[in-house]
Amino acid sequence: MQKAAHLFSYRPYWAKRFGTASQLPMSRAEMDDLGWDSCDIIIVTGDAYIDHPSFGMALIGRLLEAQGFRVGIIAQPDWHDASAFEALGKPNICFGITAGNMDSMVNRYTSDRRTRSNDSYTPDGAPGKRPDRAVIVYAQRAREAFKGVPIIIGGIESSLRRIAHYDYWSDKVRRSILPDSKADMLLFGNAERAFVEVMHRLANGEAIDQIRDVRGTAFMTQQIPDDWAVKDSTHVDQPGRIEPHIDPYAHEAACSTADKQAATGDADTKVVQFIPRVQKTDRSKTVLRLPSFDQVLNDKVLYAHTSRVFHLETNPGNARALVQQHGKRYVWLNPPPIPLESDEFDRVYELPYTRRPHTAYKDAKMPAWEMIRHSVNIMRGCFGGCTFCSITEHEGRIIQSRSEDSVIREIEAIRDTVPGFTGNISDIGGPTANMYRLRCKTEAIESACRRLSCVYPDICSNLNTDHKPLINLYRRARSLPGIKKVFIASGLRYDLAIRSPEYVKELVTHHVGGYLKIAPEHTEEGPLSKMMKPGIGSYDRFKQMFDKYSKQAGKEQYLIPYFISAHPGTKDEDMLQLALWLKKNNFKLDQVQAFIPTPLAIASAMYHSEKNPLRKVDRQSEHVRTPKGEKQRRLHKAFLRYHDAENWPLLREALKKMGHANLIGNGKQHLVPLWQPEGTGENKGRRLSGNANSRPKQKLASSRPGKSTRARTATTTKRQPPRGRQR
């Protein structure tokens, strides 16, 4: 893999003489106190400013400060006019725009497209403090405030919308966020390397429209440089016969005979297609041309094909640049950034954060901060490749891990400096709890790999699954003076955990607070194959180990399983089988996670196109059954909450239509009873006709531990924790 300049090897900008700010300024008065006449960079964010490395604006702000730049923060500005964007004056170098730690649409709307009643990233959880499509709105207002100042967009919202993408909330394919925001540059993924390099180059006098070679950046361009070889994605991964279109690259155009055949579908017509020979082109100077915005807008097969090709070009070791035409211009994506080395990662997380909200918020409660204030991020990235998850699109598949010493120093800092610390570390983890220091066995294989997952359909033989470094970290952390308990709250990859019984024993004996969250997601092969998740057998093996070590430790502990309803590839019968499994295992879910098609996710491409991008896509390829209608999505959620009387009328109706009326009754073998409690369901205040005497006298089954396990999953946000990531 290509080596990158060390993140802290740049000569500091001259403003470093001002020193380190106790907190990055949010007002002119704070700038005056620091002796600043202006800011070099102003970061505009949709989240409240919390000076903690789990929040993107703080991490980037402190990193740029360490490079010598003066960084100001405009947090959750009033977007209705440009005046709020003038609060800190004109930035000397650029505006940095982010929607915050979550996509603004996911943040504001549920899977049913209903408005959420709170926002965890806002003081006191108040809703409505950021606009829909916040990056676009903020970028436009910043441009109005100070024309001519470069605007750079980044964060999860920009990463997930960097090319044409299906947008669930408008139910259509939208353009890349670049032309809609009119930004000068987009930074995707974890943007430390890109932001630092771009800032130093801008500070040295380069124009932003001349910076075109930084990995992890995207921009608009009028043309493809002459010294670049262009490959059409349909030649790399043919999607089958497509509708003819005008080829903007004259030297690659097919002859008119080929166009005629494509248009008429005449199988007997012989085609002569002139494609120039490229003499062993340099891969680093080859750009892959994706179908244009107009094509993917009107052709779902091409949309699925684009998704497949895009995800095959995400490994920093072998990814090529991508280009997608939007009107008369092109969105150009450079290859992904090179992952941080451990010493770089350590220094980023050990910058002088206050680890608390800005003092301007006074005593306001910050729900997202309360959740992570006593937790430590030890790694980033995920090689699981779950198709519904946004981590891969943003953080990549290569695991970046901090050193053990760095993690211990942060735990000690929490112990010694964070108000309200009682001795309990709420989590040491990341996107996945147990991928710390797990990577490919050799860098050569890792750089050449194009697999979408290292653990599906089985764990790759080239993957290092040694949990000993993580075990040692856990043991060292829990032995620190003043530390009572170290919990593990990040999602656990149990198919990896069962490879290390020693890890499971350490976890269960010392790091579980009665309940452990894991995510089987489903029990049936149909939906699991579209999620790229292991079969339920892995869960069963992990549960056996969990119960065994809990018993050895003399503890009564329970697994909390997460499941997804209405995922592409799910039939009504699949949800019925899952409901029967839940009933058999005495699980009663308080809430359920309904599938949300987030931009760029593979499962979102399945939802929109009803094709499977995990395999080669053409017009005859696999059709993916996709629950879309409101009634069917409600039914799938109802199966997960089979015990809720409000769902019984819907389930009875569905079971009869499915030919499973035998599952309706008052026995233990039945899924839903014949009777309906008063004031519930569609039969408010009355029992079902003909069954007046069929209502049992006993109460509904208890949900106390030991009799049944009440599993709690946050609707649609369970994998969107505030540690700078969104799943």
Disulfide bonds with the S-S distance in Angstrom:
none
